[in-house]
């Protein structure tokens, strides 16, 4: 998957999100991405940035609720 140059969408639980983001950074690099939390619900939240920026944000303030990661095409960061 590391050589895949398209957009990747991953559904993940908040308990595994930091590990998953670290795996994304390891295998895809520091691509631009969006993390959507509680998408389509009352407390929906959206974080935009690079993988490293999202990791820092999530480590600083842990998430609750399901997460959807939308990882941009390669070469955008």
Buried (B, 14 or more C-beta within 10 A) or exposed (E): EEEEEEEBEBEBEBEEBBEBBEEBBEEBBBBBBBBBBBBEEEEEBEBEBBBBBBBEBBEEEEBEBBBBBBBBEBEEB
